[in-house]
Each structure stands twice: as structure tokens, then as C-alpha cells.
Amino acid sequence: FSKAKPVCNTCGKVFSEASSLRRHMRIHKGVKPYVCQLCGKAFTQCNQLKTHVRTHTGKPLAVSRG
């Protein structure tokens, strides 16, 4: 028998792990803890910030939570 998968109560998206649901909930709550040190733009996920930083430098930058 399998364990029930976490489901977003806001949009119904199903996740394989509770940690993925917690990360997803930042989208609905508007939480953006990852802030670009160069321009101030904020993101819900670290990988989004790393991708963005390349627009400034061509290289990823060390990330800290805002």
C-alpha cells in the first residue's frame, strides 16, 4: 500500500514529497526569500535566482536568503 502524496489545497497540484509542496506554497503566498544582490529582484526558488544572476554576470553567484 502506498502513502498518500501531498496535494496543494490552493491549486490541486500533487507532489511526491512534502518538501516540494512547502516550496510550491511560496508561489501562492508570495514569499520570495531569494534576492538578487545586484538589482534587488526577488524569487521564490534559489534556482530561479541563480539563472537570473547570469543575466548580469554570465556566472552564477553565491546565494543568501533575503
N, CA, C, O and CB atoms as a CASP TS submission, in Angstrom:
PFRMAT TS
TARGET T0000
AUTHOR 0000-0000-0000
METHOD Language model
MODEL 1
PARENT N/A
ATOM      1  N   PHE     1       0.830  -1.157   0.000  1.00  0.00           N
ATOM      2  CA  PHE     1       0.000   0.000   0.000  1.00  0.00           C
ATOM      3  C   PHE     1       0.884   1.233   0.000  1.00  0.00           C
ATOM      4  O   PHE     1       1.937   1.233   0.638  1.00  0.00           O
ATOM      5  CB  PHE     1      -0.950  -0.009   1.193  1.00  0.00           C
ATOM      6  N   SER     2       0.483   2.280  -0.699  1.00  0.00           N
ATOM      7  CA  SER     2       1.341   3.452  -0.839  1.00  0.00           C
ATOM      8  C   SER     2       0.836   4.615   0.009  1.00  0.00           C
ATOM      9  O   SER     2      -0.356   4.742   0.289  1.00  0.00           O
ATOM     10  CB  SER     2       1.427   3.871  -2.303  1.00  0.00           C
ATOM     11  N   LYS     3       1.766   5.438   0.397  1.00  0.00           N
ATOM     12  CA  LYS     3       1.481   6.615   1.210  1.00  0.00           C
ATOM     13  C   LYS     3       0.821   7.688   0.331  1.00  0.00           C
ATOM     14  O   LYS     3       1.177   7.840  -0.838  1.00  0.00           O
ATOM     15  CB  LYS     3       2.786   7.162   1.872  1.00  0.00           C
ATOM     16  N   ALA     4      -0.131   8.423   0.891  1.00  0.00           N
ATOM     17  CA  ALA     4      -0.802   9.489   0.145  1.00  0.00           C
ATOM     18  C   ALA     4       0.205  10.585  -0.205  1.00  0.00           C
ATOM     19  O   ALA     4       1.055  10.943   0.611  1.00  0.00           O
ATOM     20  CB  ALA     4      -1.987  10.075   0.964  1.00  0.00           C
ATOM     21  N   LYS     5       0.101  11.105  -1.410  1.00  0.00           N
ATOM     22  CA  LYS     5       1.009  12.155  -1.855  1.00  0.00           C
ATOM     23  C   LYS     5       0.465  13.517  -1.424  1.00  0.00           C
ATOM     24  O   LYS     5      -0.749  13.719  -1.393  1.00  0.00           O
ATOM     25  CB  LYS     5       1.203  12.101  -3.395  1.00  0.00           C
ATOM     26  N   PRO     6       1.361  14.453  -1.090  1.00  0.00           N
ATOM     27  CA  PRO     6       0.928  15.796  -0.698  1.00  0.00           C
ATOM     28  C   PRO     6       0.248  16.521  -1.866  1.00  0.00           C
ATOM     29  O   PRO     6       0.691  16.432  -3.010  1.00  0.00           O
ATOM     30  CB  PRO     6       2.129  16.618  -0.194  1.00  0.00           C
ATOM     31  N   VAL     7      -0.830  17.234  -1.554  1.00  0.00           N
ATOM     32  CA  VAL     7      -1.603  17.957  -2.561  1.00  0.00           C
ATOM     33  C   VAL     7      -1.750  19.412  -2.130  1.00  0.00           C
ATOM     34  O   VAL     7      -2.018  19.692  -0.962  1.00  0.00           O
ATOM     35  CB  VAL     7      -2.998  17.301  -2.773  1.00  0.00           C
ATOM     36  N   CYS     8      -1.577  20.333  -3.065  1.00  0.00           N
ATOM     37  CA  CYS     8      -1.780  21.757  -2.792  1.00  0.00           C
ATOM     38  C   CYS     8      -3.272  22.027  -2.657  1.00  0.00           C
ATOM     39  O   CYS     8      -4.046  21.732  -3.568  1.00  0.00           O
ATOM     40  CB  CYS     8      -1.159  22.642  -3.916  1.00  0.00           C
ATOM     41  N   ASN     9      -3.674  22.587  -1.521  1.00  0.00           N
ATOM     42  CA  ASN     9      -5.086  22.901  -1.292  1.00  0.00           C
ATOM     43  C   ASN     9      -5.557  24.094  -2.116  1.00  0.00           C
ATOM     44  O   ASN     9      -6.760  24.310  -2.261  1.00  0.00           O
ATOM     45  CB  ASN     9      -5.324  23.175   0.178  1.00  0.00           C
ATOM     46  N   THR    10      -4.624  24.865  -2.653  1.00  0.00           N
ATOM     47  CA  THR    10      -4.972  26.049  -3.434  1.00  0.00           C
ATOM     48  C   THR    10      -5.233  25.724  -4.900  1.00  0.00           C
ATOM     49  O   THR    10      -6.216  26.190  -5.476  1.00  0.00           O
ATOM     50  CB  THR    10      -3.869  27.075  -3.331  1.00  0.00           C
ATOM     51  N   CYS    11      -4.343  24.913  -5.513  1.00  0.00           N
ATOM     52  CA  CYS    11      -4.474  24.653  -6.950  1.00  0.00           C
ATOM     53  C   CYS    11      -4.645  23.179  -7.309  1.00  0.00           C
ATOM     54  O   CYS    11      -4.916  22.853  -8.465  1.00  0.00           O
ATOM     55  CB  CYS    11      -3.277  25.187  -7.658  1.00  0.00           C
ATOM     56  N   GLY    12      -4.488  22.282  -6.327  1.00  0.00           N
ATOM     57  CA  GLY    12      -4.693  20.864  -6.582  1.00  0.00           C
ATOM     58  C   GLY    12      -3.495  20.112  -7.129  1.00  0.00           C
ATOM     59  O   GLY    12      -3.595  18.917  -7.405  1.00  0.00           O
ATOM     60  N   LYS    13      -2.363  20.785  -7.292  1.00  0.00           N
ATOM     61  CA  LYS    13      -1.169  20.114  -7.803  1.00  0.00           C
ATOM     62  C   LYS    13      -0.699  19.064  -6.797  1.00  0.00           C
ATOM     63  O   LYS    13      -0.708  19.301  -5.589  1.00  0.00           O
ATOM     64  CB  LYS    13      -0.038  21.141  -8.089  1.00  0.00           C
ATOM     65  N   VAL    14      -0.289  17.896  -7.310  1.00  0.00           N
ATOM     66  CA  VAL    14       0.153  16.779  -6.472  1.00  0.00           C
ATOM     67  C   VAL    14       1.680  16.709  -6.495  1.00  0.00           C
ATOM     68  O   VAL    14       2.301  16.903  -7.540  1.00  0.00           O
ATOM     69  CB  VAL    14      -0.471  15.432  -6.960  1.00  0.00           C
ATOM     70  N   PHE    15       2.279  16.430  -5.335  1.00  0.00           N
ATOM     71  CA  PHE    15       3.733  16.378  -5.198  1.00  0.00           C
ATOM     72  C   PHE    15       4.178  15.029  -4.670  1.00  0.00           C
ATOM     73  O   PHE    15       3.411  14.321  -4.018  1.00  0.00           O
ATOM     74  CB  PHE    15       4.228  17.489  -4.277  1.00  0.00           C
ATOM     75  N   SER    16       5.418  14.680  -4.954  1.00  0.00           N
ATOM     76  CA  SER    16       5.958  13.403  -4.480  1.00  0.00           C
ATOM     77  C   SER    16       6.446  13.513  -3.038  1.00  0.00           C
ATOM     78  O   SER    16       6.521  12.509  -2.330  1.00  0.00           O
ATOM     79  CB  SER    16       7.104  12.938  -5.388  1.00  0.00           C
ATOM     80  N   GLU    17       6.778  14.727  -2.602  1.00  0.00           N
ATOM     81  CA  GLU    17       7.302  14.929  -1.250  1.00  0.00           C
ATOM     82  C   GLU    17       6.695  16.175  -0.614  1.00  0.00           C
ATOM     83  O   GLU    17       6.335  17.124  -1.310  1.00  0.00           O
ATOM     84  CB  GLU    17       8.834  15.042  -1.277  1.00  0.00           C
ATOM     85  N   ALA    18       6.585  16.164   0.710  1.00  0.00           N
ATOM     86  CA  ALA    18       6.055  17.313   1.444  1.00  0.00           C
ATOM     87  C   ALA    18       6.941  18.544   1.261  1.00  0.00           C
ATOM     88  O   ALA    18       6.438  19.667   1.217  1.00  0.00           O
ATOM     89  CB  ALA    18       5.923  16.977   2.932  1.00  0.00           C
ATOM     90  N   SER    19       8.254  18.342   1.155  1.00  0.00           N
ATOM     91  CA  SER    19       9.160  19.483   0.981  1.00  0.00           C
ATOM     92  C   SER    19       8.891  20.208  -0.342  1.00  0.00           C
ATOM     93  O   SER    19       9.034  21.428  -0.424  1.00  0.00           O
ATOM     94  CB  SER    19      10.626  19.014   1.035  1.00  0.00           C
ATOM     95  N   SER    20       8.510  19.469  -1.355  1.00  0.00           N
ATOM     96  CA  SER    20       8.179  20.083  -2.649  1.00  0.00           C
ATOM     97  C   SER    20       6.906  20.912  -2.539  1.00  0.00           C
ATOM     98  O   SER    20       6.804  21.981  -3.141  1.00  0.00           O
ATOM     99  CB  SER    20       8.014  19.002  -3.740  1.00  0.00           C
ATOM    100  N   LEU    21       5.939  20.423  -1.775  1.00  0.00           N
ATOM    101  CA  LEU    21       4.705  21.187  -1.554  1.00  0.00           C
ATOM    102  C   LEU    21       5.014  22.469  -0.783  1.00  0.00           C
ATOM    103  O   LEU    21       4.489  23.529  -1.124  1.00  0.00           O
ATOM    104  CB  LEU    21       3.658  20.333  -0.786  1.00  0.00           C
ATOM    105  N   ARG    22       5.852  22.391   0.244  1.00  0.00           N
ATOM    106  CA  ARG    22       6.209  23.592   1.015  1.00  0.00           C
ATOM    107  C   ARG    22       6.866  24.631   0.115  1.00  0.00           C
ATOM    108  O   ARG    22       6.548  25.817   0.208  1.00  0.00           O
ATOM    109  CB  ARG    22       7.152  23.229   2.183  1.00  0.00           C
ATOM    110  N   ARG    23       7.778  24.202  -0.752  1.00  0.00           N
ATOM    111  CA  ARG    23       8.439  25.118  -1.687  1.00  0.00           C
ATOM    112  C   ARG    23       7.407  25.725  -2.641  1.00  0.00           C
ATOM    113  O   ARG    23       7.448  26.924  -2.915  1.00  0.00           O
ATOM    114  CB  ARG    23       9.550  24.380  -2.487  1.00  0.00           C
ATOM    115  N   HIS    24       6.488  24.906  -3.145  1.00  0.00           N
ATOM    116  CA  HIS    24       5.440  25.352  -4.059  1.00  0.00           C
ATOM    117  C   HIS    24       4.542  26.409  -3.414  1.00  0.00           C
ATOM    118  O   HIS    24       4.118  27.353  -4.081  1.00  0.00           O
ATOM    119  CB  HIS    24       4.598  24.161  -4.515  1.00  0.00           C
ATOM    120  N   MET    25       4.253  26.256  -2.128  1.00  0.00           N
ATOM    121  CA  MET    25       3.343  27.180  -1.449  1.00  0.00           C
ATOM    122  C   MET    25       3.865  28.612  -1.425  1.00  0.00           C
ATOM    123  O   MET    25       3.079  29.547  -1.273  1.00  0.00           O
ATOM    124  CB  MET    25       3.098  26.712  -0.037  1.00  0.00           C
ATOM    125  N   ARG    26       5.171  28.800  -1.573  1.00  0.00           N
ATOM    126  CA  ARG    26       5.718  30.160  -1.654  1.00  0.00           C
ATOM    127  C   ARG    26       5.091  30.927  -2.808  1.00  0.00           C
ATOM    128  O   ARG    26       4.907  32.141  -2.717  1.00  0.00           O
ATOM    129  CB  ARG    26       7.245  30.120  -1.818  1.00  0.00           C
ATOM    130  N   ILE    27       4.762  30.234  -3.889  1.00  0.00           N
ATOM    131  CA  ILE    27       4.153  30.879  -5.056  1.00  0.00           C
ATOM    132  C   ILE    27       2.819  31.496  -4.660  1.00  0.00           C
ATOM    133  O   ILE    27       2.560  32.660  -4.964  1.00  0.00           O
ATOM    134  CB  ILE    27       3.960  29.864  -6.216  1.00  0.00           C
ATOM    135  N   HIS    28       1.970  30.724  -3.985  1.00  0.00           N
ATOM    136  CA  HIS    28       0.644  31.209  -3.607  1.00  0.00           C
ATOM    137  C   HIS    28       0.712  32.277  -2.515  1.00  0.00           C
ATOM    138  O   HIS    28      -0.110  33.193  -2.485  1.00  0.00           O
ATOM    139  CB  HIS    28      -0.218  30.048  -3.138  1.00  0.00           C
ATOM    140  N   LYS    29       1.694  32.157  -1.620  1.00  0.00           N
ATOM    141  CA  LYS    29       1.823  33.105  -0.508  1.00  0.00           C
ATOM    142  C   LYS    29       2.600  34.358  -0.897  1.00  0.00           C
ATOM    143  O   LYS    29       2.612  35.338  -0.152  1.00  0.00           O
ATOM    144  CB  LYS    29       2.503  32.433   0.668  1.00  0.00           C
ATOM    145  N   GLY    30       3.244  34.330  -2.054  1.00  0.00           N
ATOM    146  CA  GLY    30       4.024  35.486  -2.497  1.00  0.00           C
ATOM    147  C   GLY    30       5.349  35.639  -1.767  1.00  0.00           C
ATOM    148  O   GLY    30       5.932  36.723  -1.769  1.00  0.00           O
ATOM    149  N   VAL    31       5.839  34.565  -1.139  1.00  0.00           N
ATOM    150  CA  VAL    31       7.099  34.611  -0.402  1.00  0.00           C
ATOM    151  C   VAL    31       8.259  34.459  -1.386  1.00  0.00           C
ATOM    152  O   VAL    31       8.320  33.499  -2.155  1.00  0.00           O
ATOM    153  CB  VAL    31       7.149  33.499   0.691  1.00  0.00           C
ATOM    154  N   LYS    32       9.172  35.423  -1.346  1.00  0.00           N
ATOM    155  CA  LYS    32      10.327  35.408  -2.254  1.00  0.00           C
ATOM    156  C   LYS    32      11.600  35.662  -1.447  1.00  0.00           C
ATOM    157  O   LYS    32      12.083  36.792  -1.381  1.00  0.00           O
ATOM    158  CB  LYS    32      10.167  36.478  -3.389  1.00  0.00           C
ATOM    159  N   PRO    33      12.145  34.594  -0.828  1.00  0.00           N
ATOM    160  CA  PRO    33      13.300  34.769   0.055  1.00  0.00           C
ATOM    161  C   PRO    33      14.646  34.917  -0.647  1.00  0.00           C
ATOM    162  O   PRO    33      15.642  35.234   0.003  1.00  0.00           O
ATOM    163  CB  PRO    33      13.377  33.623   0.973  1.00  0.00           C
ATOM    164  N   TYR    34      14.698  34.699  -1.946  1.00  0.00           N
ATOM    165  CA  TYR    34      15.969  34.751  -2.678  1.00  0.00           C
ATOM    166  C   TYR    34      16.043  36.049  -3.470  1.00  0.00           C
ATOM    167  O   TYR    34      15.300  36.242  -4.433  1.00  0.00           O
ATOM    168  CB  TYR    34      16.120  33.523  -3.625  1.00  0.00           C
ATOM    169  N   VAL    35      16.950  36.945  -3.057  1.00  0.00           N
ATOM    170  CA  VAL    35      17.019  38.293  -3.612  1.00  0.00           C
ATOM    171  C   VAL    35      18.350  38.507  -4.334  1.00  0.00           C
ATOM    172  O   VAL    35      19.415  38.172  -3.816  1.00  0.00           O
ATOM    173  CB  VAL    35      16.837  39.345  -2.501  1.00  0.00           C
ATOM    174  N   CYS    36      18.265  39.067  -5.531  1.00  0.00           N
ATOM    175  CA  CYS    36      19.459  39.391  -6.309  1.00  0.00           C
ATOM    176  C   CYS    36      20.200  40.547  -5.631  1.00  0.00           C
ATOM    177  O   CYS    36      19.625  41.611  -5.399  1.00  0.00           O
ATOM    178  CB  CYS    36      19.084  39.757  -7.781  1.00  0.00           C
ATOM    179  N   GLN    37      21.470  40.328  -5.318  1.00  0.00           N
ATOM    180  CA  GLN    37      22.297  41.352  -4.670  1.00  0.00           C
ATOM    181  C   GLN    37      22.626  42.505  -5.624  1.00  0.00           C
ATOM    182  O   GLN    37      23.035  43.581  -5.187  1.00  0.00           O
ATOM    183  CB  GLN    37      23.593  40.726  -4.145  1.00  0.00           C
ATOM    184  N   LEU    38      22.446  42.276  -6.920  1.00  0.00           N
ATOM    185  CA  LEU    38      22.818  43.277  -7.911  1.00  0.00           C
ATOM    186  C   LEU    38      21.685  44.224  -8.287  1.00  0.00           C
ATOM    187  O   LEU    38      21.930  45.399  -8.559  1.00  0.00           O
ATOM    188  CB  LEU    38      23.315  42.597  -9.138  1.00  0.00           C
ATOM    189  N   CYS    39      20.434  43.727  -8.305  1.00  0.00           N
ATOM    190  CA  CYS    39      19.327  44.592  -8.727  1.00  0.00           C
ATOM    191  C   CYS    39      18.127  44.571  -7.782  1.00  0.00           C
ATOM    192  O   CYS    39      17.213  45.381  -7.932  1.00  0.00           O
ATOM    193  CB  CYS    39      18.876  44.191 -10.097  1.00  0.00           C
ATOM    194  N   GLY    40      18.119  43.653  -6.809  1.00  0.00           N
ATOM    195  CA  GLY    40      17.028  43.611  -5.842  1.00  0.00           C
ATOM    196  C   GLY    40      15.833  42.772  -6.241  1.00  0.00           C
ATOM    197  O   GLY    40      14.892  42.641  -5.459  1.00  0.00           O
ATOM    198  N   LYS    41      15.842  42.202  -7.429  1.00  0.00           N
ATOM    199  CA  LYS    41      14.724  41.355  -7.852  1.00  0.00           C
ATOM    200  C   LYS    41      14.687  40.107  -6.975  1.00  0.00           C
ATOM    201  O   LYS    41      15.729  39.532  -6.662  1.00  0.00           O
ATOM    202  CB  LYS    41      14.850  40.969  -9.362  1.00  0.00           C
ATOM    203  N   ALA    42      13.468  39.683  -6.574  1.00  0.00           N
ATOM    204  CA  ALA    42      13.319  38.556  -5.652  1.00  0.00           C
ATOM    205  C   ALA    42      12.644  37.371  -6.332  1.00  0.00           C
ATOM    206  O   ALA    42      11.874  37.533  -7.278  1.00  0.00           O
ATOM    207  CB  ALA    42      12.515  38.978  -4.420  1.00  0.00           C
ATOM    208  N   PHE    43      12.951  36.172  -5.828  1.00  0.00           N
ATOM    209  CA  PHE    43      12.473  34.924  -6.418  1.00  0.00           C
ATOM    210  C   PHE    43      12.003  33.959  -5.340  1.00  0.00           C
ATOM    211  O   PHE    43      12.449  34.024  -4.195  1.00  0.00           O
ATOM    212  CB  PHE    43      13.569  34.275  -7.263  1.00  0.00           C
ATOM    213  N   THR    44      11.094  33.062  -5.722  1.00  0.00           N
ATOM    214  CA  THR    44      10.582  32.060  -4.786  1.00  0.00           C
ATOM    215  C   THR    44      11.542  30.897  -4.612  1.00  0.00           C
ATOM    216  O   THR    44      11.524  30.235  -3.574  1.00  0.00           O
ATOM    217  CB  THR    44       9.238  31.543  -5.255  1.00  0.00           C
ATOM    218  N   GLN    45      12.386  30.632  -5.611  1.00  0.00           N
ATOM    219  CA  GLN    45      13.285  29.482  -5.557  1.00  0.00           C
ATOM    220  C   GLN    45      14.717  29.891  -5.881  1.00  0.00           C
ATOM    221  O   GLN    45      14.963  30.764  -6.713  1.00  0.00           O
ATOM    222  CB  GLN    45      12.815  28.391  -6.525  1.00  0.00           C
ATOM    223  N   CYS    46      15.645  29.241  -5.208  1.00  0.00           N
ATOM    224  CA  CYS    46      17.072  29.515  -5.372  1.00  0.00           C
ATOM    225  C   CYS    46      17.519  29.357  -6.825  1.00  0.00           C
ATOM    226  O   CYS    46      18.277  30.185  -7.332  1.00  0.00           O
ATOM    227  CB  CYS    46      17.888  28.590  -4.476  1.00  0.00           C
ATOM    228  N   ASN    47      17.059  28.308  -7.491  1.00  0.00           N
ATOM    229  CA  ASN    47      17.498  28.082  -8.874  1.00  0.00           C
ATOM    230  C   ASN    47      17.040  29.203  -9.803  1.00  0.00           C
ATOM    231  O   ASN    47      17.711  29.493 -10.794  1.00  0.00           O
ATOM    232  CB  ASN    47      16.969  26.741  -9.383  1.00  0.00           C
ATOM    233  N   GLN    48      15.911  29.836  -9.498  1.00  0.00           N
ATOM    234  CA  GLN    48      15.445  30.966 -10.304  1.00  0.00           C
ATOM    235  C   GLN    48      16.406  32.144 -10.162  1.00  0.00           C
ATOM    236  O   GLN    48      16.721  32.821 -11.141  1.00  0.00           O
ATOM    237  CB  GLN    48      14.015  31.383  -9.887  1.00  0.00           C
ATOM    238  N   LEU    49      16.866  32.381  -8.938  1.00  0.00           N
ATOM    239  CA  LEU    49      17.831  33.456  -8.706  1.00  0.00           C
ATOM    240  C   LEU    49      19.145  33.163  -9.414  1.00  0.00           C
ATOM    241  O   LEU    49      19.715  34.048 -10.052  1.00  0.00           O
ATOM    242  CB  LEU    49      18.072  33.650  -7.203  1.00  0.00           C
ATOM    243  N   LYS    50      19.628  31.940  -9.310  1.00  0.00           N
ATOM    244  CA  LYS    50      20.891  31.589  -9.960  1.00  0.00           C
ATOM    245  C   LYS    50      20.822  31.813 -11.466  1.00  0.00           C
ATOM    246  O   LYS    50      21.773  32.313 -12.066  1.00  0.00           O
ATOM    247  CB  LYS    50      21.252  30.134  -9.666  1.00  0.00           C
ATOM    248  N   THR    51      19.702  31.445 -12.072  1.00  0.00           N
ATOM    249  CA  THR    51      19.514  31.672 -13.507  1.00  0.00           C
ATOM    250  C   THR    51      19.498  33.167 -13.807  1.00  0.00           C
ATOM    251  O   THR    51      20.121  33.614 -14.770  1.00  0.00           O
ATOM    252  CB  THR    51      18.206  31.012 -13.999  1.00  0.00           C
ATOM    253  N   HIS    52      18.789  33.940 -12.990  1.00  0.00           N
ATOM    254  CA  HIS    52      18.686  35.386 -13.178  1.00  0.00           C
ATOM    255  C   HIS    52      20.045  36.072 -13.081  1.00  0.00           C
ATOM    256  O   HIS    52      20.361  36.942 -13.893  1.00  0.00           O
ATOM    257  CB  HIS    52      17.735  35.979 -12.151  1.00  0.00           C
ATOM    258  N   VAL    53      20.850  35.685 -12.088  1.00  0.00           N
ATOM    259  CA  VAL    53      22.144  36.337 -11.868  1.00  0.00           C
ATOM    260  C   VAL    53      23.020  36.264 -13.110  1.00  0.00           C
ATOM    261  O   VAL    53      23.816  37.167 -13.368  1.00  0.00           O
ATOM    262  CB  VAL    53      22.868  35.698 -10.683  1.00  0.00           C
ATOM    263  N   ARG    54      22.876  35.209 -13.863  1.00  0.00           N
ATOM    264  CA  ARG    54      23.663  35.074 -15.103  1.00  0.00           C
ATOM    265  C   ARG    54      23.360  36.194 -16.095  1.00  0.00           C
ATOM    266  O   ARG    54      24.198  36.501 -16.943  1.00  0.00           O
ATOM    267  CB  ARG    54      23.387  33.717 -15.760  1.00  0.00           C
ATOM    268  N   THR    55      22.176  36.813 -16.006  1.00  0.00           N
ATOM    269  CA  THR    55      21.858  37.925 -16.908  1.00  0.00           C
ATOM    270  C   THR    55      22.746  39.130 -16.609  1.00  0.00           C
ATOM    271  O   THR    55      22.966  39.974 -17.478  1.00  0.00           O
ATOM    272  CB  THR    55      20.371  38.316 -16.783  1.00  0.00           C
ATOM    273  N   HIS    56      23.255  39.212 -15.380  1.00  0.00           N
ATOM    274  CA  HIS    56      24.147  40.308 -15.001  1.00  0.00           C
ATOM    275  C   HIS    56      25.610  39.971 -15.255  1.00  0.00           C
ATOM    276  O   HIS    56      26.367  40.810 -15.743  1.00  0.00           O
ATOM    277  CB  HIS    56      23.951  40.657 -13.539  1.00  0.00           C
ATOM    278  N   THR    57      26.008  38.752 -14.927  1.00  0.00           N
ATOM    279  CA  THR    57      27.431  38.421 -14.864  1.00  0.00           C
ATOM    280  C   THR    57      27.889  37.344 -15.835  1.00  0.00           C
ATOM    281  O   THR    57      29.077  37.248 -16.141  1.00  0.00           O
ATOM    282  CB  THR    57      27.763  37.993 -13.498  1.00  0.00           C
ATOM    283  N   GLY    58      26.962  36.539 -16.319  1.00  0.00           N
ATOM    284  CA  GLY    58      27.347  35.389 -17.116  1.00  0.00           C
ATOM    285  C   GLY    58      27.743  34.201 -16.262  1.00  0.00           C
ATOM    286  O   GLY    58      27.987  33.113 -16.784  1.00  0.00           O
ATOM    287  N   LYS    59      27.810  34.403 -14.926  1.00  0.00           N
ATOM    288  CA  LYS    59      28.184  33.338 -13.995  1.00  0.00           C
ATOM    289  C   LYS    59      27.202  33.313 -12.828  1.00  0.00           C
ATOM    290  O   LYS    59      26.640  34.350 -12.474  1.00  0.00           O
ATOM    291  CB  LYS    59      29.638  33.533 -13.481  1.00  0.00           C
ATOM    292  N   PRO    60      26.985  32.132 -12.221  1.00  0.00           N
ATOM    293  CA  PRO    60      26.140  32.077 -11.027  1.00  0.00           C
ATOM    294  C   PRO    60      26.842  32.764  -9.855  1.00  0.00           C
ATOM    295  O   PRO    60      28.071  32.815  -9.804  1.00  0.00           O
ATOM    296  CB  PRO    60      25.797  30.608 -10.666  1.00  0.00           C
ATOM    297  N   LEU    61      26.062  33.288  -8.925  1.00  0.00           N
ATOM    298  CA  LEU    61      26.581  33.996  -7.763  1.00  0.00           C
ATOM    299  C   LEU    61      26.212  33.226  -6.511  1.00  0.00           C
ATOM    300  O   LEU    61      25.218  32.499  -6.509  1.00  0.00           O
ATOM    301  CB  LEU    61      26.037  35.442  -7.700  1.00  0.00           C
ATOM    302  N   ALA    62      26.984  33.367  -5.450  1.00  0.00           N
ATOM    303  CA  ALA    62      26.628  32.742  -4.173  1.00  0.00           C
ATOM    304  C   ALA    62      25.288  33.317  -3.719  1.00  0.00           C
ATOM    305  O   ALA    62      25.042  34.515  -3.858  1.00  0.00           O
ATOM    306  CB  ALA    62      27.743  32.980  -3.085  1.00  0.00           C
ATOM    307  N   VAL    63      24.430  32.463  -3.181  1.00  0.00           N
ATOM    308  CA  VAL    63      23.066  32.857  -2.832  1.00  0.00           C
ATOM    309  C   VAL    63      22.895  32.897  -1.324  1.00  0.00           C
ATOM    310  O   VAL    63      23.352  32.004  -0.611  1.00  0.00           O
ATOM    311  CB  VAL    63      22.044  31.896  -3.456  1.00  0.00           C
ATOM    312  N   SER    64      22.223  33.955  -0.841  1.00  0.00           N
ATOM    313  CA  SER    64      21.838  34.013   0.567  1.00  0.00           C
ATOM    314  C   SER    64      20.365  34.361   0.649  1.00  0.00           C
ATOM    315  O   SER    64      19.844  35.090  -0.196  1.00  0.00           O
ATOM    316  CB  SER    64      22.700  35.048   1.353  1.00  0.00           C
ATOM    317  N   ARG    65      19.694  33.841   1.666  1.00  0.00           N
ATOM    318  CA  ARG    65      18.267  34.144   1.839  1.00  0.00           C
ATOM    319  C   ARG    65      18.113  35.585   2.259  1.00  0.00           C
ATOM    320  O   ARG    65      18.862  36.094   3.093  1.00  0.00           O
ATOM    321  CB  ARG    65      17.610  33.203   2.882  1.00  0.00           C
ATOM    322  N   GLY    66      17.088  36.262   1.640  1.00  0.00           N
ATOM    323  CA  GLY    66      16.851  37.670   1.928  1.00  0.00           C
ATOM    324  C   GLY    66      16.080  37.819   3.143  1.00  0.00           C
ATOM    325  O   GLY    66      15.779  38.941   3.550  1.00  0.00           O
TER
END
